[in-house]
């Protein structure tokens, strides 16, 4: 993949500015996943059952998913710095509110506020990468952003869990909120939307008509829709596991101690980080590997869940749980491949909107599955083998849409590539 005319130069300055944006996303992921290590504590603190407990994560993801298109439009219109700073203010306020919530209702409101701020981070970081790095580095930079996000998940699993059980609910969550204030200051002082000399061309904004046109044109592209369904089908198994139901499943259904369950959750995160680097390098060198990697991840995830849930003994063996967690670690990197379908399908002025549509997919799937598992657990008396079968239903829905759209998206991408080559050939030398 060669450097295109007008590509940003990259370099150390790009890495420094992008790192500030990624630091904001890193803290947002810590806050987003903090409930994953506090699920059982939250149930005791607020005296709620499985369905009510899942409502925390469902509401947070509902707000996150619902904000994706508005955030994409905001990023296209206002730039990344303003949106990231606003996101940092909101998710920090949400985490602080969650620390001091005296009741289930106020805790729900705090998680909704947190989800709103969190929704503003990842799309902004993707946009920051396209503004500061050459297009050929796009897949690797996006996977690296996802890897840093998973490092935030690792902090939740290792650090916040210890603070929670060592210091208690309020000191742990209130103390973690300080990280939000730190990254807000860094973003205000050092973040820039684009390098000098690479300002985007002015684009007319015409109120509601502009919004409708941006959304309609992004959705019309098969690559955008394929990217959304790839994200939908690949992300949610790991998200559901890490965000809420992994720890209860491992402790209550598999009979593990909290410490051992925490180590398995950590393995998911570590696997994600390693696989993310591999997927990023593979796709940067072999663009055609995107769909095989995504479909292979879906198949491997389905097989491992089927083996785990159908195991004839009372508990699945530790070796099987280890492999399950390693495979779940590939779900996050596979979901990032969705953006690699949407990115080439849309021009620069529509990247935020297209990324927002794509990013909705996995969070809608996660929200649906979180709710389904909670309802099934209550209906079956905490039968996790039945409840987790919801994973297969959601995977099947996403897979049918991927197979339906893949041909159309591939044809459009080839047509756009041919057109760009013809245009490049006919550009007169300076």
Buried (B, 14 or more C-beta within 10 A) or exposed (E): EEEEEEBBEBEEEBEEBBBBBBBBBBBBBBBBBBBBBBBBBBBEBBEBEBBBBBBBBBBBBBBBBBBBBBBBBBBBBBBBBBBBBBBBBBBBBBBBBBBEBEEBEBBBBBBBBBBBBBBBBBBBBBBBBBBBBBBBBBBBBBBBBBBBBBBBBBBBBBBBBEBBEEEEBEEBBBBBBEBBBBBBEBBEEBBBBBBEEEEEEEEEEEEEEBBEEBBEBBBEBBBBBBBBBBBBBBBBBBBBBBBBBBBBBBBBBBEBEBEBBBBBBBBBBBBBBBBBBEBBEBBBEEBEBBBEBBBEBBEBBBEBBEEBBEBEEEBBEEEBBBBBBBBBBBBBBBBBBBBBBBBBBBEBBBBBBBBBBBBBBBBBBBBBBBBBBBBBBBEEEBEBEBBBBBBBEBBEBBBEBBEEBBEBBBEBBEEBEEEEEEEEEEEEEE
